[in-house]
Amino acid sequence: MPNNHLPKTRYEIADKPQLRPYGSKVDIILGGNNQFGFDGESCLILGNELIVRLIPRQNKKFEFQKFTAYLEGFATASEAEEAGLKFAM
């Protein structure tokens, strides 16, 4: 039974992942003043249709932060690819 307070897309991602099995992977390197304020794995909900899971990667140079971003919850591979390209820009 859907949660009435969730938009349809987020409900499908959370409760029926088989309807939205596709995702994208984007590597991120931040340096200088551009830093995320967290060190562990995080999940961001951007809008009603995009979930981004950020996972920190090992980094030998402390002036940089490295993350792998997983964009999740797309109905088609082409949607996932398009979102990954937009996210990378």
C-alpha positions as CSV (number, residue, x, y, z in Angstrom):
1,M,0.0,0.0,0.0
2,P,1.5,3.3,-1.0
3,N,2.4,6.0,1.5
4,N,0.0,8.8,0.6
5,H,2.5,11.5,1.5
6,L,5.2,10.2,-0.9
7,P,5.1,11.2,-4.6
8,K,4.4,8.2,-6.9
9,T,8.0,8.0,-8.2
10,R,9.6,7.9,-4.7
11,Y,7.1,5.3,-3.6
12,E,8.1,3.1,-6.6
13,I,11.8,3.5,-5.8
14,A,11.3,2.7,-2.2
15,D,8.7,-0.1,-2.3
16,K,8.9,-1.5,-5.8
17,P,12.5,-1.3,-6.9
18,Q,11.9,-3.8,-9.7
19,L,9.9,-1.1,-11.5
20,R,13.0,1.2,-11.5
21,P,16.1,-1.0,-11.6
22,Y,18.5,1.2,-13.5
23,G,21.1,3.7,-12.2
24,S,24.3,5.5,-13.1
25,K,27.7,5.8,-11.4
26,V,29.7,9.0,-11.4
27,D,33.1,9.6,-9.8
28,I,33.6,13.0,-8.1
29,I,36.8,14.7,-7.0
30,L,36.5,17.9,-5.0
31,G,39.3,20.2,-3.9
32,G,40.1,23.6,-2.6
33,N,37.0,25.3,-1.1
34,N,34.6,22.8,-2.7
35,Q,34.2,20.1,0.0
36,F,31.3,18.0,1.3
37,G,30.7,18.4,5.0
38,F,30.6,14.7,5.7
39,D,33.0,11.8,5.7
40,G,30.8,8.7,5.6
41,E,28.2,7.3,3.1
42,S,25.3,9.6,2.5
43,C,22.0,9.5,0.6
44,L,20.5,12.6,-0.9
45,I,17.0,13.0,-2.3
46,L,17.0,15.5,-5.1
47,G,13.5,16.4,-6.2
48,N,10.9,13.7,-6.5
49,E,12.7,11.4,-8.9
50,L,16.4,11.3,-8.0
51,I,18.2,9.5,-5.3
52,V,21.9,10.0,-5.0
53,R,24.0,7.7,-2.8
54,L,27.5,9.2,-2.1
55,I,30.3,6.8,-1.0
56,P,33.7,8.2,0.0
57,R,36.7,6.7,-1.6
58,Q,40.2,6.2,-0.1
59,N,42.3,9.3,-0.7
60,K,46.1,9.7,-0.2
61,K,46.0,13.4,-0.9
62,F,44.2,15.2,1.9
63,E,43.6,18.4,-0.1
64,F,41.0,16.5,-2.2
65,Q,37.8,14.5,-1.4
66,K,36.9,11.6,-3.7
67,F,33.4,10.1,-3.9
68,T,31.5,7.7,-6.0
69,A,27.9,8.9,-6.7
70,Y,25.3,6.3,-7.5
71,L,22.1,7.8,-9.1
72,E,19.3,5.3,-8.5
73,G,15.7,4.6,-9.4
74,F,15.3,4.9,-13.1
75,A,12.8,3.0,-15.2
76,T,15.1,2.8,-18.3
77,A,18.8,2.6,-19.0
78,S,18.6,5.7,-21.2
79,E,17.0,7.7,-18.4
80,A,19.8,6.6,-16.0
81,E,22.5,7.5,-18.6
82,E,21.0,10.9,-19.3
83,A,20.8,11.7,-15.5
84,G,24.4,10.6,-15.0
85,L,25.6,12.9,-17.8
86,K,23.7,15.8,-16.4
87,F,25.0,15.1,-12.9
88,A,28.6,15.0,-14.1
89,M,28.3,18.5,-15.6
